[in-house]
Amino acid sequence: MGDQYKYLLEESKLSKTWYNINADLPVPPQPVLHPGTKEPVTPDFLSVLFPMEIIMQEISTERWIDIPEPVREIYKLWRPTPLIRAIRLEKALDTPAHIYYKYEGASPVGSHKANTAVPQAFYNMNSGVKALTTETGAGQWGSALAMACNFFNLDLEIYMVKVSYQQKPYRRIIMQNYGADIYASPSDRTQFGRSVLEKDPENNGSLGIAISEAVEVAATSEGKKKYSLGSVLNHVLMHQSIIGLEALEQMEMAGEYPDVVIACVGGGSNFGGFAFPFLHQNFTNGKKTKIVAMEPASCPTLTRGEYTFDFGDTAAMAPIVKMHTLGHTFVPPGIHAGGLRYHGMSPQISALVHNGDIEARAVHQLATFEAAVQFSKTEGIIPAPESSHAIRGAIDEALQCKETGEKKVIAFNLSGHGHFDMSAYDAYHQGNLHDYEYPQEAVADAMKGLPEVAL
Ligand SMILES: *Cc1c(COP(=O)(O)O)cnc(C)c1O
């Protein structure tokens, strides 16, 4: 009898609750500040952007939050997702380690982002909202929210970073298929977009600029439109916890428990979703799993950013939170892992890294593509360039086990497939991809724009 490859949970085992890390944070959560007054925000301020149920989840300290039945019904289209043991990769690496991965590319839009898009659309619909605005980088978040808004009959207006809008037409068409309206950002539809274009008509856009545009449209809509964010915030990471909760049960089916848990970090949602339920076991159940966050060396938020208060967006209109940041004016180099190019980080992940509960590592682009191609050749799946950062981390751990002879159990999150990133793979195969080290002067420069906060 050979080893088992796939660990599949029955649909009936789909979790009825999400896990909220706020209940177990070893350090108290820091206040969210108003971008103008720099005083702690009131739910009133947030309610311009979000429906009340989402605001309550954002600040909740309850450990378990019920998943509404209409959300569970839609989750069943692709959840529970498989946990797969990468036996062929283990053999190729000649490692004594066991490697498991949770496959979030199984969602209809090909990534974990659907896990929060569906509840966010549901809570907005439930509170009487008719339309949402959002931003998207490479288009994964936009396509997830477009699918979810369509399910709940909400209109959706998407600001897509211009360089991706031009280079990734297929994602845009997916969003249009679900009925969303998409605009290249910076656009001439907002005051902020126009101000950026006036200074620099050729501006390629950034996630921070697109967030500013989407926030401005919602904030000036007189209550007609709300805003939705695909990462960073606590309610987003909480919705994603379904990934790790399933993985815990599936590891139990496999009869093993991970020594190391790894995921990539952009704003932190797939990492938080996968790793926090394991961290909960560290905090409350005596487990000692090493928890590793993988980020790009070209956007090294956790490894080279400062842990301080900063704006969530470029225009300084979004709330100020305490997080690891490269400065809200930071413009990342054009690496292909578009989803990892954000100046900030989830405040929860930042606090846990600061406190030593999570380890952060930065990796270069070429090394991640090398890992991705090795993974494709052994396991078949073509990973998203973002997810390839986690694969690099897992392979490095497994190679270390080969050196030491340790039989570690390594589990990582494969946040999405890379079927719409083939031009990036093409560039890699043609030898046209390069590593970018983010220059220290640029780090220091962007830090000069940090807000002065009296805390
Ligand atoms: C968006 C995205 C990421 C990065 O976002 P997080 O919020 O950090 O998870 C990672 N992987 C994939 C496939 C994505 O689409």
The ligand as an SDF file (V2000), in Angstrom:
LIG
                    3D

 15 15  0  0  0  0  0  0  0  0999 V2000
   -4.0410   38.3450   -3.6090 C   0  0  0  0  0  0  0  0  0  0  0  0
   -3.2520   37.1290   -3.5630 C   0  0  0  0  0  0  0  0  0  0  0  0
   -2.2290   36.9550   -2.6130 C   0  0  0  0  0  0  0  0  0  0  0  0
   -1.7960   38.0220   -1.6580 C   0  0  0  0  0  0  0  0  0  0  0  0
   -2.7860   38.5390   -0.8170 O   0  0  0  0  0  0  0  0  0  0  0  0
   -2.8870   38.1640    0.7110 P   0  0  0  0  0  0  0  0  0  0  0  0
   -3.9940   39.0210    1.2170 O   0  0  0  0  0  0  0  0  0  0  0  0
   -1.5830   38.4620    1.3510 O   0  0  0  0  0  0  0  0  0  0  0  0
   -3.2170   36.7140    0.7760 O   0  0  0  0  0  0  0  0  0  0  0  0
   -1.5660   35.7430   -2.5770 C   0  0  0  0  0  0  0  0  0  0  0  0
   -1.8560   34.7570   -3.4360 N   0  0  0  0  0  0  0  0  0  0  0  0
   -2.8230   34.8870   -4.3790 C   0  0  0  0  0  0  0  0  0  0  0  0
   -3.0930   33.7590   -5.3120 C   0  0  0  0  0  0  0  0  0  0  0  0
   -3.5530   36.0720   -4.4610 C   0  0  0  0  0  0  0  0  0  0  0  0
   -4.5180   36.1970   -5.3690 O   0  0  0  0  0  0  0  0  0  0  0  0
  1  2  1  0
  2  3  1  0
  2 14  2  0
  3  4  1  0
  3 10  2  0
  4  5  1  0
  5  6  1  0
  6  7  2  0
  6  8  1  0
  6  9  1  0
 10 11  1  0
 11 12  2  0
 12 13  1  0
 12 14  1  0
 14 15  1  0
M  END
$$$$
